[in-house]
């Protein structure tokens, strides 16, 4: 058995939902109740949140064999671009991943990403050998102080594993950074640049409070500040700018090393404000409720949406 997100279940035909943005990746989750105790996560060891939650997304259980077959069909129809297996840390993680990926790959050639916590960087080679296309090693917190306040595990050890994994599998490692865990914009941007320098793809998330977690009463990040971080991640990732040329005021990003006209030209298409991460990943409503404030757009922005997001960057 394995879990799939509500949107994935809809695309695969297991559920019928009213949804205005379909996932372009099949989001799957294996395991339940993590061995670790991250303050923001519903799957944390001591969280009292519902076990069918990850971020604010609900997950339903199904047969791995049936889900893998449905993914293969949806991929052949052009409904999906990728499958992503998010692994709750526990016993026999690698064996479980290899089994799940093997069944998915037996049904189609869909690229598969795995988000997992590893203890040795060499384990990425085991996963790659089992058919995994990309491997996500979440850092989550962009600064050591924030990391120690919300995560379990070692800051330097996590950074070291990501660095070595990127050397072993160049261009195939991703990480997650969550804005709103207590870091400054300067700390976040500095870490973005470091990850991109390593060749690591950055998936940027906005912290989302979930009932039953230690951070349930913690506020999400301000939208204007998040737009500035999205712009920075996009510009750095495209190698348009380097964070060394940015200017900060008390930790707030105030200058990107570009004239305003150049900045507008790069950002007016709105792509900076769409979901970032692995190719084909759009994560609808991981960070927001339908009809509410959108942090990561799961689709191309309208001209009005792009203009409003750009306004947040320039004047927020």
C-alpha positions, 0 to 999 in steps of 0.5 A: 500500500502507498498514499497519494495526494488528493489531486493525484487521486483525481488525476488517476481516476480514484477520486472525483474532486472539484479542482481548478489546478491539476497536479502535473506530478503524481505525488506519492507518500510512503510510511507514516509517523516519521522517526524525526520530530520537525516542528512544522511537519504533520508526520513528525514523531510527536505531532498530533496532526492527522496521519493523512496530512503532509503540509496541508495536503490530504493523502489517501491509501491505495494499492501500489500495483494499481496506482503504478498502473494508473500512473503509467496510463496517465503518463501515456495520455500526457496528463503527468510529467513526473512521479514524486515519492515522498518518504517518511523516515523509518525502517528499511527506507531504501528497500521500500523506495526500490520496491515502489520505484520498480513497480512504477517504472515497470508500468511506464518510463515516467521520470521518478523523483524521491524525497528522502532523508539519507545517512550516507551520500553514497545512498544516492547511487543506490537510488539512482541505480534503482531507476530514480531520476532525481533525489530530493534531500530537504534542508528546509531551514536556510540558517543554522539557528532556524534549523536547530529550532525546528528540525532534528538532525545535524546542520553540518551533516545535512549540508555535507550530505547534500554537497557530496550527493551533488558531486556524486550525481551532478544535476540530479539533486534537489533540496527544499527550502521553507520560508518563514522558519525564522530565517532572514531574507539574507540568510535564505538568499545566501543559502539559495546561492550556495545550493545553486553553486553546488548544482542543486535545484531549489524547491521553495516553499512557504511555511504553512501552519498545520493543526497538531504540529508544534508550529500550529500557531506560527504565522506564514511568511508575508507575501511581499517578502516571499515574492522577493525570495521567489524572484531571487531564486529564479534570477539566481537559478537562471544565472542572471544574477549572483547574490554577491551583488544583492543589497540587504537592509537589516536582513531584507532584500532591497536590491538585486544588482539590476536596474529596475527596468531590467528586473521588470523585464526578467520578472514580468512573465510571472515564471518566477512566481510559479512552483519551483523544484523538479521539472514537471512539478507544480504542487497545487495548494501545498502552501495555500487554500483554494481561493486564498492567497497563492504563494506558489502558482501551479500554472502560468500567471495571468498578466494581472497576477504577474503584475501584482506579484512584481509589485510585491517584489518592487514595493513590498 
